[in-house]
Amino acid sequence: MKTKINLNLFTANYFILSLFLLLLNDFYLKYEFHNFMTGKLSDFAGLFIFPYFISVFFTNKTKEIYIFTFVLFIFWKLEISEQFIKFISKITDFAFHRTVDLTDLIALSILPISYHYFHKKNEEQKENKNNNFALNSLIGVITIYSFLADTNPRQEAKVKIKSEKEFTIQISKKQILNNLITSEANILETDSLFTITFDIPEYRAEATAKVRIVKADEKNTIFKIDSISEVLVTGRLFFGISQSNIDGCEKMNVSEYEENFKTNCIDIITNVRKTEYPTYYAYKTE
């Protein structure tokens, strides 16, 4: 017998709470408070809502869905899944990401709670004739997005480049330091070593360069790039991180990175290029 899909199950209190915690953790808490708690919160919240969400559409297969989720999560967290993850990332152009940490398996303890909660709510909703299709559909779409976002909204490309590139700018060092887009309140003219992040728009990424800003004379300043690393690729709304963007960053040579630094940092500082928003940001390196 065909089972009727009851989207009202998406409005269950603990499902909404888990969805909220998953999104909050992935987009804010992980980056502001990077610790053991935030490292596990997404696993607990994700394991609560993922099999619950799938079971809404296949209520007669609930037990199989939860067992599959249990096995899949263990496989996902083991090193043996590495080649499989690389394979599906390549064929889908979706950069799946996970950290191998066996302590994450403690999150599996949430599955029985989710399973029993789903059955409880499923029985309750059988008597509920009210159906807010618009609200239920919105929650469903947000849930799907949370699964995609949970694969990592930002992912680092493996890049370590040494550079000896120099740019001479016809602006005094004092003026440059005054005009730098930076979080430092007090930058002295004697300061010279900076960490500068700059955009790589072709691959939706930003790279970090160690740069020495040196006074050439009263009217000229030299930017000396020492190294470029920590390239972070950002995801696309609803579609996550593109594997081809990560591959593109890892295949870029030193000249291409230097050209992006010139376009998205030097040209902005010298007003050669006008932008509506900053394409670089500087931090004083102690």
C-alpha positions as CSV (number, residue, x, y, z in Angstrom):
1,M,0.0,0.0,0.0
2,K,1.3,3.4,-0.9
3,T,2.2,5.5,2.1
4,K,1.0,9.1,2.1
5,I,3.7,11.7,2.6
6,N,3.0,13.9,5.7
7,L,5.1,17.1,5.4
8,N,3.7,18.3,8.7
9,L,6.4,16.2,10.3
10,F,8.9,18.9,9.4
11,T,7.3,21.2,12.0
12,A,8.1,18.9,14.9
13,N,9.8,21.0,17.6
14,Y,13.0,18.9,18.0
15,F,13.4,18.6,14.2
16,I,13.3,22.5,13.9
17,L,15.6,22.9,16.9
18,S,18.2,20.4,15.4
19,L,18.0,22.1,12.0
20,F,18.5,25.5,13.6
21,L,21.6,24.2,15.6
22,L,23.1,22.6,12.5
23,L,22.9,25.8,10.5
24,L,24.0,28.0,13.4
25,N,27.0,25.8,14.1
26,D,28.1,25.5,10.5
27,F,27.9,29.1,9.6
28,Y,28.9,30.8,12.9
29,L,29.8,28.8,16.0
30,K,32.5,26.7,14.3
31,Y,34.4,29.7,13.2
32,E,33.9,31.9,16.3
33,F,34.3,29.2,18.9
34,H,36.3,26.4,17.5
35,N,36.3,23.7,20.2
36,F,35.3,20.1,21.0
37,M,31.6,21.1,21.5
38,T,31.2,22.9,18.1
39,G,33.2,20.1,16.4
40,K,30.6,17.5,17.5
41,L,27.4,19.6,17.5
42,S,26.9,19.4,13.7
43,D,27.3,15.6,13.8
44,F,24.6,15.2,16.5
45,A,22.2,17.7,14.9
46,G,22.8,16.2,11.4
47,L,22.3,12.6,12.5
48,F,19.1,13.6,14.2
49,I,17.5,15.3,11.2
50,F,19.0,13.4,8.2
51,P,17.2,10.0,8.7
52,Y,14.2,11.8,10.1
53,F,13.9,13.8,6.9
54,I,14.3,10.8,4.6
55,S,11.8,8.8,6.6
56,V,9.1,11.5,6.0
57,F,9.1,10.3,2.4
58,F,9.5,6.6,3.1
59,T,7.7,6.0,6.4
60,N,7.4,2.2,5.7
61,K,11.2,2.0,5.4
62,T,12.1,3.9,8.6
63,K,14.1,1.1,10.2
64,E,16.2,0.5,7.1
65,I,16.9,4.2,6.7
66,Y,18.2,4.5,10.2
67,I,20.3,1.4,9.9
68,F,21.7,2.7,6.6
69,T,22.5,6.1,8.2
70,F,24.3,4.3,11.0
71,V,26.5,2.3,8.6
72,L,27.1,5.2,6.2
73,F,28.3,7.5,9.0
74,I,30.8,5.0,10.2
75,F,32.1,4.4,6.7
76,W,32.3,8.2,6.1
77,K,34.4,8.7,9.2
78,L,36.9,6.0,8.4
79,E,40.1,6.5,6.3
80,I,39.0,3.7,3.9
81,S,36.3,6.1,2.5
82,E,39.0,8.5,1.2
83,Q,39.1,7.2,-2.4
84,F,35.4,6.9,-2.6
85,I,35.0,10.5,-1.5
86,K,37.5,11.7,-4.1
87,F,35.7,9.7,-6.7
88,I,32.2,11.1,-6.0
89,S,33.7,14.6,-5.7
90,K,35.2,14.3,-9.1
91,I,32.2,13.0,-10.9
92,T,29.7,15.4,-9.2
93,D,32.0,18.5,-9.1
94,F,30.8,18.8,-5.5
95,A,33.7,18.9,-2.9
96,F,32.6,16.5,-0.2
97,H,34.7,17.0,2.9
98,R,35.0,15.2,6.2
99,T,37.5,15.0,9.0
100,V,38.7,11.6,10.1
101,D,38.0,11.6,13.8
102,L,36.7,8.5,15.5
103,T,35.5,10.4,18.4
104,D,32.8,11.7,16.1
105,L,31.2,8.3,16.3
106,I,29.7,9.2,19.7
107,A,27.1,11.2,17.7
108,L,25.6,7.9,16.6
109,S,24.0,7.8,20.1
110,I,21.4,10.3,18.8
111,L,20.0,7.9,16.2
112,P,17.8,5.9,18.6
113,I,16.4,9.1,20.0
114,S,15.7,10.4,16.5
115,Y,14.1,7.1,15.5
116,H,11.7,7.0,18.5
117,Y,10.9,10.7,18.1
118,F,10.0,10.2,14.4
119,H,7.6,7.4,15.2
120,K,6.0,9.4,18.0
121,K,5.4,12.4,15.8
122,N,4.3,10.2,12.8
123,E,1.5,8.8,15.0
124,E,0.5,12.2,16.3
125,Q,0.4,13.8,12.8
126,K,-1.9,11.1,11.5
127,E,-4.7,12.9,13.3
128,N,-3.6,16.3,12.1
129,K,-5.6,17.4,9.1
130,N,-4.1,20.8,8.8
131,N,-1.4,21.1,6.2
132,N,0.6,24.3,5.7
133,F,2.2,23.3,2.4
134,A,4.2,26.5,1.9
135,L,5.7,26.4,5.4
136,N,6.4,22.7,5.2
137,S,8.0,23.1,1.8
138,L,10.2,26.0,3.0
139,I,11.5,23.9,5.9
140,G,12.2,21.0,3.6
141,V,14.2,23.2,1.2
142,I,16.2,24.7,4.2
143,T,16.9,21.2,5.4
144,I,18.2,20.1,2.0
145,Y,20.5,23.1,2.0
146,S,21.7,22.3,5.5
147,F,22.8,18.9,4.3
148,L,24.8,20.5,1.4
149,A,26.2,23.3,3.6
150,D,27.3,20.7,6.2
151,T,29.8,19.3,3.8
152,N,31.8,22.5,4.6
153,P,30.9,26.0,3.3
154,R,34.6,26.8,3.1
155,Q,37.4,24.4,2.2
156,E,41.1,24.8,2.0
157,A,43.0,24.0,-1.2
158,K,46.5,22.5,-0.7
159,V,48.7,25.4,-1.8
160,K,52.1,26.4,-0.5
161,I,54.0,28.8,-2.8
162,K,57.2,30.7,-2.3
163,S,57.5,34.0,-4.1
164,E,60.1,36.7,-4.6
165,K,57.8,39.0,-6.5
166,E,58.2,42.8,-5.8
167,F,55.8,45.6,-6.7
168,T,57.0,49.2,-6.5
169,I,54.2,51.6,-5.8
170,Q,54.5,55.4,-6.3
171,I,53.0,56.1,-2.9
172,S,54.8,56.8,0.4
173,K,54.8,54.0,2.9
174,K,53.1,56.2,5.5
175,Q,50.2,56.9,3.1
176,I,49.9,53.2,2.2
177,L,49.7,52.2,5.9
178,N,47.1,54.8,6.5
179,N,45.0,53.5,3.6
180,L,45.3,49.8,4.2
181,I,42.1,48.0,4.8
182,T,43.0,46.4,8.1
183,S,41.6,45.5,11.5
184,E,44.7,47.0,13.3
185,A,43.9,50.3,15.1
186,N,47.5,51.5,15.4
187,I,49.9,50.7,12.5
188,L,53.3,52.4,12.8
189,E,55.5,53.5,10.0
190,T,58.1,51.1,11.3
191,D,55.8,48.1,10.8
192,S,56.6,46.2,7.7
193,L,55.5,42.5,7.8
194,F,51.8,41.9,7.0
195,T,49.5,39.0,6.3
196,I,47.3,40.0,3.3
197,T,44.3,38.0,2.1
198,F,43.2,38.7,-1.5
199,D,40.5,37.4,-3.8
200,I,40.8,34.8,-6.5
201,P,37.4,35.4,-8.1
202,E,37.8,32.9,-10.9
203,Y,37.7,30.1,-8.3
204,R,35.5,31.7,-5.6
205,A,38.6,31.7,-3.3
206,E,40.8,33.9,-1.2
207,A,44.5,33.4,-0.6
208,T,46.8,34.5,2.1
209,A,50.1,36.1,1.4
210,K,53.0,37.1,3.7
211,V,54.1,40.5,2.5
212,R,56.8,42.9,3.5
213,I,56.1,46.5,2.9
214,V,59.3,48.4,2.6
215,K,60.1,52.1,2.2
216,A,62.1,52.7,-1.0
217,D,62.2,56.5,-0.6
218,E,60.0,59.3,0.4
219,K,57.6,58.7,-2.5
220,N,57.9,55.0,-3.3
221,T,57.1,51.8,-1.5
222,I,58.0,48.2,-2.3
223,F,55.6,45.3,-1.7
224,K,57.7,42.0,-1.4
225,I,55.7,38.8,-1.4
226,D,57.4,36.1,0.7
227,S,54.8,33.2,0.4
228,I,51.2,32.5,-0.6
229,S,49.2,29.8,1.3
230,E,45.9,29.1,3.1
231,V,43.7,29.3,0.0
232,L,40.1,29.0,1.0
233,V,37.4,28.1,-1.5
234,T,33.9,29.2,-0.7
235,G,30.7,27.3,-1.5
236,R,27.9,28.3,-3.9
237,L,24.5,28.9,-2.5
238,F,22.5,25.6,-2.5
239,F,25.3,23.8,-4.4
240,G,28.2,23.8,-2.0
241,I,31.9,23.9,-2.9
242,S,32.9,23.1,-6.5
243,Q,35.6,20.5,-6.7
244,S,36.8,22.1,-10.0
245,N,37.4,25.3,-8.0
246,I,39.6,23.5,-5.5
247,D,41.5,21.8,-8.3
248,G,41.9,25.1,-10.1
249,C,43.5,26.7,-7.1
250,E,45.8,23.8,-6.6
251,K,46.9,23.9,-10.2
252,M,47.6,27.6,-10.3
253,N,51.3,28.5,-10.7
254,V,53.2,31.2,-8.8
255,S,52.8,33.8,-11.6
256,E,49.0,33.4,-11.6
257,Y,48.8,33.9,-7.9
258,E,51.1,37.0,-8.2
259,E,48.9,38.4,-10.9
260,N,45.8,37.9,-8.7
261,F,47.6,39.7,-5.9
262,K,48.4,42.6,-8.2
263,T,44.8,42.8,-9.5
264,N,43.0,42.4,-6.2
265,C,45.3,44.2,-3.8
266,I,48.0,46.4,-5.5
267,D,45.6,47.8,-8.1
268,I,43.1,48.6,-5.4
269,I,45.6,50.4,-3.2
270,T,46.9,52.4,-6.1
271,N,43.4,53.2,-7.3
272,V,44.1,51.6,-10.7
273,R,41.0,49.5,-10.1
274,K,37.8,50.6,-8.4
275,T,35.6,48.1,-6.6
276,E,32.3,48.2,-4.7
277,Y,33.7,46.0,-1.9
278,P,37.2,45.2,-0.6
279,T,39.1,42.5,-2.5
280,Y,41.9,42.3,0.0
281,Y,42.4,42.6,3.8
282,A,45.6,43.2,5.7
283,Y,46.7,42.0,9.2
284,K,49.8,43.1,11.0
285,T,52.2,40.2,11.6
286,E,54.0,40.2,14.9
